[in-house]
Every structure is written in C-alpha cells, then in structure tokens.
Amino acid sequence: MLRDLSPEVTDHLLSTQFFGRIGCAADGQVLVLPVSYLYDGQAIYGQTCEGTKTRLLRKNPAVCFEVDDSCGPDCWRSVVVQGVYEELQGDERVYAEQRLGPGRIAPVKESAVGETNTERPAVNVVYRIRILSKTGRTEIKS
C-alpha cells in the first residue's frame, strides 16, 4: 500500500542516509547523479569537483534531490526535495565544510577494470540545496 510519510519520518530519512541523487537540467541535458550529503534539518549540503554537474547547476539552479531506502521489492521509503542550488563561500562554506568533514567526500572512483583509484580530485565546490518543498512516500506490501 502506497502512503505519504509524515514530516517527522521524512526528516528522519533525510538525516540518516549518506547518499542521495541530485537531478539537474540545462541546455537540453538532464543528469541524475549519486552524491554524498548532509542534511542539517534546514538544507542539504554537499561538496564536489568542477564538472558537468556544476556547469548545469550554475546555468539552472533548480534542483531535485532524492533519497531512499529499501527492505525489498515491495517495501521502500523515498523522499523527494525540490530546491535551489547555491555555491557557498566565506563563513557559510566553512560551516558546511566543518559539518561535512572528510568522511562525507564523494567515494573513491574505480577504473573500468575494477582497480581502485586512491587519488581523489580536489574538492573545490561546496554547495547547499535550499529546500523549497519535500515529500516522502512509502510502500509496504499488505
């Protein structure tokens, strides 16, 4: 049975997950990418490197963010956030970097042959998603 999540459960799911998906679009290109993040009860914070995602988000800061968890094919919870992407500077950036910490940086990439690349590109963009709306849904097989 499909149901809405309460605001408390919606916030709990956002607060307890580490990875979500950010959706953005500009210039006829649409991307949905996994990202590590932190939710502080007011906004979503993340850090990334310069690339396609940041280029698109700068052109169109309207963003969708999704996080979910699942206990099986008929048992899942999902939260969808509509918001605005903002790059942080100064004190706001320092606040976000302190909250994110080194453990929240994007995971190490693997090469096409499965070898782990231990060199991470430098994180040079710290951002916030200012939340405009958020909705949560769940399905539990009856």
N, C-alpha and C positions, 0 to 999 in steps of 0.2 A: 504494500500500500504506500503510495506516494504522499508525503506530508511536508509541510513547512517546518523548518527548525525555529525554535524560539530565539529571540535575540541573545539570550544567555548562552545557548548551545552554539549559535553562530559564532559569537566571540570566543568561546572556548575552543572551537575547531581552529579558528584563525590563530589563536595563541599557542596551540600545542603542536602545530605542524612546522616543519622546517623548509619544505619545498612546496612551491606552487607553480602556476603557469601564468605568464603575462601575455596578454593578447594586444597587439597594436597593428595599425594600418596607416599607410600613407603612400602616395604616388602609385596607387593600384596594387601595392604589395601588402599582403596580410601575413603576420607572423604570430605563432603561439609557441612560446619557449619556456622551458623549465628554469626556475630561478630559486635560489635560497633567499630567505627573507626573515624579517622580524616584524611582528605586529605588537604595537605598544598600547593597544586599546583605542587609539585615535587615528593612526595612519599605518601604512605598510612601508618598511624601509628595506633597501637593498643596495648592493654595490656591484659594479660590473666594469667591463673594459669598453673602450670605444669600439663601435662596430655597427652592423646593420640595425640592431635593436635601438641603439641610442640615436642613430640617424633618423629612423622613422618616428621615434617618440618626440624628438625635437621638432619635427615638422607637424606632428599631430599628437598633442599630449593627452588626448582622450585615451584611456586605457581600461582594459578589462583584466581582472585578476581572479584566478580560480584556484581553490584548494579543496582536496577531498581525501577521504579515507574509505576503505572498503573492508568488509569481513567476508565477502563472497559475491557471486554474481547478482544476487537479489538482496543485497544488504550493503548500502553505501550511504555516505553523507557528503554533501558538497556545499561550498559557499562561493558565490559569485559576487565580486565587488566591481562597481563602476566607479572610476575615479579619474584623477588628473595627475600626470607625471610631472614631477618637479625635481630638477637637479639642485643639490644642496651645496652651499658654500659657507664659509665662516663658522660661526658658533653652531649653526644648525648641522653642518657637516660633521663637526667634532662630536656633537651629541650623538648623531647616528653612528659614526664610526665606533664610539665607545660602547654603544648598545649592541652593535652587530658583532664586534670582536672578531678575532682571527678565525674562529670556528664557523662563522657564517659565510665565508667567502665561497664562491662557486666551486664545485668539486673539480678535482684534477681530471683533465681530459685523457681519454685513451686514444691511441692511434688506431688506424684501420686494421692493424694486425694484432690488436689487443694488448700492446705494450703500454704501460702507464708512463705518461709524461709528468715528471715531478716538478718541472719548471712551470710556474703559473705566470700568465701575463700580469703586469702590474694593474691593480685596480685603480682606475683614475676617475670613475664616476660614482658618486654616492647619491642615491635618489630616494624620494619619498613618493608614495602614491597617496594623495589627499583623497579620502573616501567621500564620494557623493551619495552612494547607496550600497547596501549589501543585503543579499538574500541568501537564505540557506534552505536546502531541501534534503530529504532523506527518503529512502525506500527500504522497507523491511518486509520481507515475504511473510504473509499472514498464514 
